[in-house]
Amino acid sequence: MKTALATLGLSFGCVAIPSSVLADESENILAPPLHQARLMPLPGMPTMLTAEPAAEPVPTLVTEPAAPPQAVASGAPITPTPAATVADTQPVSAPLALAAPVDAAPVAVVPVEAAPAAAPELSPETAALELVAGDGHMSAGYGQARMMALRGMAVTSLGVVQGELTQQTRFGYTGNYGDVSLTHDFSPEYYSTVSIGTGNSPLFSSWRVDTTGYRKFGSERQYVAGIGGYYAKGNESARSDKGLLFTGITYLSGLVIEGGVRLNWADPGSILGPSEYVAATFGSDDRRAIIVRYEHAKETYKVLPGGPELVNFKSNTVNLQWRERISSASLLLAGLEYYRSPLYDRLSLNLGWRWSFR
């Protein structure tokens, strides 16, 4: 199955939870991490070139002569009038326009214009850089939530390598986080992703490791199932998270549908906080991609102005992303996200730019 990009994971789960925070933090205002090579990118559908059928010969209509012909006996051959020449009676092998009446003015024949050629398909990316900045407003007097992120991707002999550096500010804290991941093919049906990261402040994990295995199904390998696990150690001595992630992806013509369930156990207390998400991607980064994502989660510990607190409430998040191809080397990124919980709401906007290297 062909991938439209060798990138955006839209880790690309683009629709997956960003790995740059503790597992129970759905607080991000950043766009999803750089897409992986097989999750977000849409499979390019080959353009079918259909040869135009040859034009059918158009018979020439014989116009009625000005003077009626002489009567002939039944069954006798019809002979041309004296004014006719041999050339007039020869069959025409090429298509001709319908003969006009003898008193009609000559009409110029306009050739049919050929259909415009299809736009050339972009070659896959061998590397890419994304720079994104976001700003969000939180209700209940919690102020602003801001972020900046630099992400990169490169196709290597080992697989697709991705990295991210991000800084976030919210609830009076500012934190930094960095991670690197590798997506590796074991066979045409099996591949995996492994990532490690580290950060500071209560907003991020002190360190984190994720691993996920994927299996492709179908005659064109258009169905993907994945199962993964992670462990995140918080910057507070007692805080940590571990969990499992189950995902399913379907590639259709011009559409990718993804869904998943995450089971997260938060310490202290080993409190279960499950979440479910579904996402749809229309189009691809070759021209334009629109991504819609919805998540419903039970949150356990959450970073607030006083530090991590046990909240045990349910939240809902809706995310809309627009990715517009400006040129073969440039992509405009825009995102809008709305988060709602019993404690506060947040509306966030992010803008970015992607440089593609082919």
GISULJO-V843557 format. One record per backbone hydrogen bond with DSSP energy under -0.5 kcal/mol. CO is the residue of the C=O (numbers start at 1). NH is the residue of the N-H. E is the energy in kcal/mol with one decimal. If there is no record, write none. Layout:
co | nh | e
CO | NH | E
CO | NH | E
This chain:
co | nh | e
8 | 35 | -0.6
8 | 36 | -0.6
8 | 41 | -0.7
12 | 14 | -3.5
13 | 12 | -0.5
13 | 16 | -0.8
18 | 21 | -0.7
22 | 25 | -2.5
24 | 26 | -0.9
35 | 9 | -2.1
36 | 40 | -0.5
36 | 41 | -0.8
42 | 4 | -1.8
44 | 46 | -0.5
47 | 49 | -0.6
48 | 50 | -0.7
49 | 51 | -0.6
57 | 59 | -0.6
58 | 96 | -0.9
61 | 63 | -0.6
73 | 76 | -2.2
77 | 79 | -0.5
81 | 84 | -1.9
85 | 89 | -0.7
86 | 89 | -1.0
86 | 90 | -0.6
87 | 90 | -0.8
91 | 93 | -0.6
101 | 104 | -2.1
108 | 110 | -0.5
109 | 111 | -0.6
126 | 155 | -2.8
127 | 357 | -2.8
128 | 153 | -2.2
129 | 355 | -2.9
130 | 151 | -2.7
131 | 353 | -2.0
132 | 149 | -2.6
133 | 351 | -2.6
134 | 147 | -2.0
135 | 349 | -2.4
136 | 145 | -2.7
137 | 347 | -2.0
138 | 143 | -0.7
139 | 142 | -1.4
142 | 171 | -0.5
143 | 138 | -3.0
145 | 136 | -2.0
146 | 169 | -2.7
147 | 134 | -2.3
148 | 167 | -2.7
149 | 132 | -2.5
150 | 165 | -2.5
151 | 130 | -2.8
152 | 163 | -2.2
153 | 128 | -2.2
154 | 156 | -0.6
154 | 161 | -2.8
159 | 156 | -3.1
159 | 161 | -0.6
160 | 183 | -2.4
161 | 154 | -2.3
162 | 181 | -2.8
163 | 152 | -2.4
164 | 179 | -2.0
165 | 150 | -2.8
166 | 177 | -2.3
167 | 148 | -2.0
168 | 175 | -2.5
169 | 146 | -2.5
170 | 173 | -2.4
173 | 170 | -2.1
175 | 168 | -2.2
176 | 200 | -1.9
177 | 166 | -2.7
178 | 198 | -2.4
179 | 164 | -2.2
180 | 196 | -2.1
181 | 162 | -2.3
182 | 184 | -0.6
182 | 194 | -2.1
183 | 160 | -2.2
184 | 192 | -2.1
189 | 216 | -2.4
190 | 186 | -2.3
190 | 187 | -1.8
191 | 214 | -3.0
192 | 184 | -2.3
193 | 212 | -2.3
194 | 182 | -2.5
195 | 210 | -2.5
196 | 180 | -2.2
197 | 208 | -2.2
198 | 178 | -2.3
201 | 204 | -1.4
203 | 22 | -0.5
204 | 235 | -0.6
205 | 199 | -0.8
206 | 199 | -0.8
207 | 233 | -2.6
208 | 197 | -2.2
209 | 231 | -2.0
210 | 195 | -2.5
211 | 229 | -2.5
212 | 193 | -2.5
213 | 227 | -2.0
214 | 191 | -1.6
215 | 225 | -2.5
217 | 223 | -2.0
218 | 221 | -1.2
222 | 251 | -2.9
223 | 217 | -3.2
224 | 249 | -2.9
225 | 215 | -2.6
226 | 247 | -2.4
227 | 213 | -2.4
228 | 245 | -2.3
229 | 211 | -2.2
230 | 243 | -1.7
231 | 209 | -2.1
232 | 234 | -0.6
232 | 241 | -2.6
233 | 206 | -3.2
233 | 207 | -1.2
236 | 239 | -1.0
239 | 234 | -2.2
240 | 267 | -2.8
241 | 232 | -3.2
242 | 265 | -3.3
243 | 230 | -1.7
244 | 263 | -2.7
245 | 228 | -2.5
246 | 261 | -2.3
247 | 226 | -2.5
248 | 259 | -2.2
249 | 224 | -2.7
250 | 252 | -0.6
250 | 257 | -2.4
252 | 254 | -0.8
252 | 255 | -1.2
254 | 283 | -2.0
255 | 252 | -3.5
256 | 281 | -2.8
257 | 250 | -2.6
258 | 279 | -3.1
259 | 248 | -2.4
260 | 277 | -2.3
261 | 246 | -2.7
262 | 264 | -0.6
262 | 275 | -2.1
263 | 244 | -2.0
264 | 266 | -0.6
264 | 273 | -3.0
265 | 242 | -1.7
266 | 271 | -2.7
267 | 240 | -1.3
271 | 266 | -2.6
274 | 298 | -2.4
275 | 262 | -2.8
276 | 296 | -2.7
277 | 260 | -2.2
278 | 294 | -2.6
279 | 258 | -2.7
280 | 282 | -0.5
280 | 292 | -2.5
281 | 256 | -2.1
281 | 283 | -0.5
282 | 290 | -2.4
284 | 287 | -1.4
284 | 288 | -0.5
287 | 325 | -3.4
288 | 284 | -1.3
289 | 323 | -2.6
290 | 282 | -3.1
291 | 321 | -2.6
292 | 280 | -2.4
293 | 319 | -2.8
294 | 278 | -2.1
295 | 317 | -2.4
296 | 276 | -2.7
297 | 299 | -0.7
297 | 315 | -2.7
299 | 313 | -0.9
300 | 311 | -3.6
300 | 312 | -1.1
302 | 304 | -0.5
302 | 309 | -2.6
304 | 307 | -2.7
307 | 304 | -1.6
309 | 302 | -2.7
309 | 311 | -0.7
313 | 299 | -3.1
314 | 342 | -0.5
315 | 297 | -2.4
316 | 340 | -2.5
317 | 295 | -2.4
318 | 338 | -2.7
319 | 293 | -2.5
320 | 336 | -2.8
321 | 291 | -2.2
322 | 334 | -2.2
323 | 289 | -2.5
323 | 325 | -0.5
324 | 326 | -0.5
324 | 332 | -3.1
327 | 330 | -0.9
329 | 356 | -2.0
330 | 326 | -1.8
330 | 327 | -1.7
331 | 354 | -2.5
332 | 324 | -2.5
333 | 352 | -2.4
334 | 322 | -3.3
335 | 350 | -2.3
336 | 320 | -3.0
337 | 348 | -2.8
338 | 318 | -2.5
339 | 346 | -2.6
340 | 316 | -2.2
344 | 341 | -1.3
345 | 139 | -2.7
346 | 339 | -2.9
347 | 137 | -2.4
348 | 337 | -2.3
349 | 135 | -2.6
350 | 335 | -2.5
351 | 133 | -2.6
352 | 333 | -2.5
353 | 131 | -2.3
354 | 331 | -1.8
354 | 356 | -0.5
355 | 129 | -2.0
357 | 126 | -3.3
357 | 127 | -1.6
